[in-house]
Amino acid sequence: MTTVTATPAATVARLRATFNTGRSKPLSWRLAQLDALRRLLTERTDELQAALLADLGKNPAEAYRAEIGFTLNELDHTVARLEEWLRPRPAAVPDVFLPAGARIVRDPLGVVLIIGPWNYPVQLVLAPLVGALAAGNTVVIKPSELAPASSAALAELVPRYLDSEAVAVVEGAVPETTALLEQRFDHIFYTGSGPVGRIVMTAAARHLTPVTLELGGKSPAVVEPGADLEVTAQRIARGKFPNAGQTCVAPDYILAIGETAKELEPLLTAAVRSMYGDDPAANPKYGKIVNERNFDRLISFLGDGRVVLGGGSDRAARHIDPTVLADVSPDAPVMREEIFGPVLPIISVPDLDAAIAFINDRDKPLALYGFTESEETKRRLTEETSSGALTFGLPVSHLAMPELPFGGVGASGMGRYHGEYSIETFSHAKAVVDKPLS
Ligand code: NAD
């Protein structure tokens, strides 16, 4: 038997034809698709967990929590509110136009392209898919080729559960994605690195296609004296080291004010031991590095500071210990790019002014984390810095709150999604005015 693979042009034409029939517009179709996605996630949990274990050494409990369960939460939140979100919103009409009515209607956009990264290869294509379907679009999904088992699982399962005239999975690497990007889409939702984000946006510009770019960057954790440093160290470690640090919103580095750097060293060590024991390499709860290229890049950072904890590695197993580096220079290579791995540098600054200046001298982060008991410090970090999100006390948590917009600003991205923000992203707010003729 020969498998005939449709060209990107044919795939997009097919989905556009479906969209043009109006099939994806009724609320009933949208809810049926979301229900089918729910069944995929609940009936095929084992297959998805196995794929995530193969790709990233992601243990099944974490795979459920961070990918499958996460997407189900997003889906349930959306299903429960979708009818209300889609209701046309009345708008006030100025006296001069009366009698007349005005309202805002949410129009689906058409054919949406979702391009995903490898680090949460299920969540980061299926959570945007929830929004794109809920908003009434047809969708092409392009999972990351660097998570091949997850990509294959999605390519197999999505057509079995979802309307295959309306949702297509296209697998592949740069050539396949380049060919896809030559097509005209009505929205492109891209998650990944900044350099590829520029390629995506350039391709989109040729068709005047709007883009959402969910990028990365260096997300700092600011620690102030007076904060409970034991709790701070635990929460930073729990935000940093799951998925072997390969999380876009993981704390990238610690900006330790005053004496907190020294005090944090043993507390971070204890926090990591409480998570993974004395030998993380032997602990199935700990993840592995996605590929050798990233392994080599991360290993090159280990000389950029004094190793407080970790530092061990095994290239064949793609393992790097959870590692904390102290006495790191702000100009060190580890501070010049997003780390995206289990290496946590501590940078010392004398005071809050210096911490704020440090943040504002660099690209706007995807997330900023503050650990402080001071309301004045919280106010200053809120008002004097810019980041995709700002979280006090619990890194990464904003991601799992569907009423909050998720997205970057400046170099960390453009646009936002989750919950109702996904409806805004994947639909057009159409102004409708209706004035009687007599
Ligand atoms: P990447 O940019 O290498 O790849 C992402 C996607 O782009 C893949 O599907 C890949 O096939 C495609 N791609 C790669 N090169 C391409 C090219 N030349 N032309 C067209 N398409 C191409 O990113 P990655 O390494 O998978 O992800 C890591 C980055 O993603 C990090 O910077 C991380 O912070 C960021 N990220 C952001 C979020 C977020 O939600 N903001 C989430 C996860 C990861």
Residues whose N, C-alpha, C, O or C-beta is under 5 A from the ligand:
A	BS01	NAD	I115 G116 P117 W118 K142 P143 S144 E145 G172 A173 V174 T177 T178 T191 G192 S193 V196 I199 E214 L215 G216 G217 C248
